[in-house]
Amino acid sequence: MENSTAFLDIAGVEQAAKNLKGIIYKTPLLQNHSLSQAYGANVYFKREDLQVVRSYKIRGAYNKMSGLPRTESGPEVVCSSAGNHAQGFAYACQLLGLKGYVFMPSNTPAQKVNKVRLFGKEWVEVVLTGNTYDDTYKAAREFSDSRGSTFVPPFDDMAVIEGQATVGLEILKIANAPIDYLFVPIGGGGLASGVGSVFKQLSPNTKIVGVQPQGAPSMYNSIKNQRRQVLDKIDSFVDGAAVKAPGTITFEICSEVLDDIILVPEGQVCEDLLKMYNEEGIVLEPAGTLTISALKSYAEEIKGKNVVCVISGSNNDITRMEDIKERAMQHKGLKHYFMVIFNQKPGALRTFVNHVLDPEHDIIHFQYIKKNNKEKGPVFIGVEVKQPHEIEGIKLRMLEEGFEYEYLNGRQDILNLLV
């Protein structure tokens, strides 16, 4: 395989750092005191959410594009992305004076489209096409090939990986003590393979833990099964890390450099994202919160250790906050949803409220369509409790009072339609 290697050449990463000098922020490595106290460890954040485009993606995009051969008319560059890669690519186009085309799905929120245009200015044209990222990617590649343009991939490219790897160099240059654990988020694997390669060569005693969302375990499955795999479907909620398949190059490198790879529930990500916002004043996107959520799985191992979490980005749409709150409440066991079969007779609702629920329980959702030709009908009910364990009593009392039900928490496909 072209450019196949277990590790990046450190010289290439050092050159990428030189290419990026004056272009990016050397983001800080800051200790988070509340998490340090909670876990009995020294927990540090590598704050890539403070980057000029609010994510690390500018590093790889600029490094790739700055190395392209210059011609009188170009080169012309193309990418497909609905997220941070598009913004990093667009900003690199502006800085390098390159004509760029950003292909984005037709349903991309206007806020994201506007940010790409803001960073790219007159150098970038946004093309909205396709209903899914796969459709958009195909259209971008066809466009690029037909014009002889250079396609700039989001992760599966050695120059892109070397750019992302500069995050690792910065961490090691800033750190004033040996790092015992490094947590790094994974989507396609560009950041993890780059940073992981740097640490394996310059800090071999550091344990490197990759983190993916539970609903999009593409790299996790591939590494566990020792072959690159493509997922049939994913939960795209953690959109910055929701990738159906890892890169070919990144899979090979991550297989060599990661000491472990774990999955975290989307609900845990939401809970921690809100905690960072409410208690720390740090605004993160879901993918940028992955490594913070991963600490819970390593609570015992990291006690007394020096721990670094790479915070990958903060491009979060404010309109998503209600969904984030909803998922966090479900994860904490405080919101529960049921499809309950009600007898169509007077007093059924009164029985449910008075004999199934306690006075402190709140009905937060109730949807009932009466069927005149049936003796029973389904009711969609949402209940908020004060303590997680209280839901078991509600389930028991429903059965005692003759209410058949289906518990819907965890059935996100259904809840997305109803809530």
Secondary structure, DSSP 4 states (H G I P E B T S, - for coil): -TT--SS--HHHHHHHHHHHTTTS----EEE-HHHHHHHTSEEEEEEGGGSTTSBTHHHHHHHHHHTSPPBTTB--EEEE-SSHHHHHHHHHHHHHT--EEEEE-TT--HHHHHHHHHHHGGGEEEEE--SSHHHHHHHHHHHHHHHTPEE--SSSSHHHHHHHHHHHHHHHHH-SS--SEEEEE-SSSHHHHHHHHHHHHH-TTSEEEEEEETT--HHHHHHHTTS----S---TTSGGG--SS--HHHHHHHHHH-SEEEEE-HHHHHHHHHHIIIII-----HHHHHHHHHGGGGTTTTTTSEEEEEE-B----GGGHHHHHHHHHHHTT-EEEEEEEEESSTTHHHHIIIIIS-TT-EEEEEEE---TT-SEEEEEEEEE-SSTTHHHHHHHHHHHTT-EEEE-TT-HHHHHHH-
